[in-house]
């Protein structure tokens, strides 16, 4: 479905090239009828904090309905096996409030297990309830999906991971808890944080400092405070942001831009 023509309206959030990244900004424009499913996989996963595009797509749809280009019955839906949009409680509360205001259906606890086209050409998503195990088949017109991020088998086999398949590092020094000569950073490390590019960037100087110190027999004095940043797209011209430290403690510039108005418009373009 992903490789079919654009009018099939199926998009997979895989940052494999610049064209795919750019497509985030216009793919949801062409939703004219039926349900648009936006799906995030079971956490932890790549793209946490930056794959929630429902509000952005809803702003497109609202404009199209006003112009008569989309049907009044067209809807935006968010599906996920998780029990929240964001692990960061503050961000999750803001996002749920916006979804409620805009009549976006939020479906927690549903894991997507299959996609197919039936005999009459309908696109069908199969979901399994993570609590009851019940399955349903959901027809859709439009799909935006972030695929699951399974752990790397070779890391598990080597005994480098925790129960979630994440590399078992000290969250502050980013040195492995069992193997002193191993350091890790980015999406793969364990801990209560949001796995964003900004988080990985903040970890780089810590890893660099501590790795050089380790090789020279010095103290590991580089400390990662858990900083993570995520943009929060509210429309095609409004945005704000969330920032937090370890254990989802809000950072000093968390949500510093208002959701709407001149500043959020400027922030979106910036």
Secondary structure by P-SEA (a helix, b strand, c coil): cccccccccccccccccaaaaaacccccccccccbbbbbbccccccccccccaaaaaaaaaaaaaaacccccccbbbbbccccccccaaaaaaaaaaaaaaabbbbbccbbbccccccccbbbbbbbbcccccbbbbbbbcbbbbbbbbbccaaaaaaccccccccccccccccccccccccccccccccccccccaaaaaaaaaaaaaaaaaaaacccccccccbbbbbbbbcccccccbbbbcccccccccccccccccaaaaaaaac
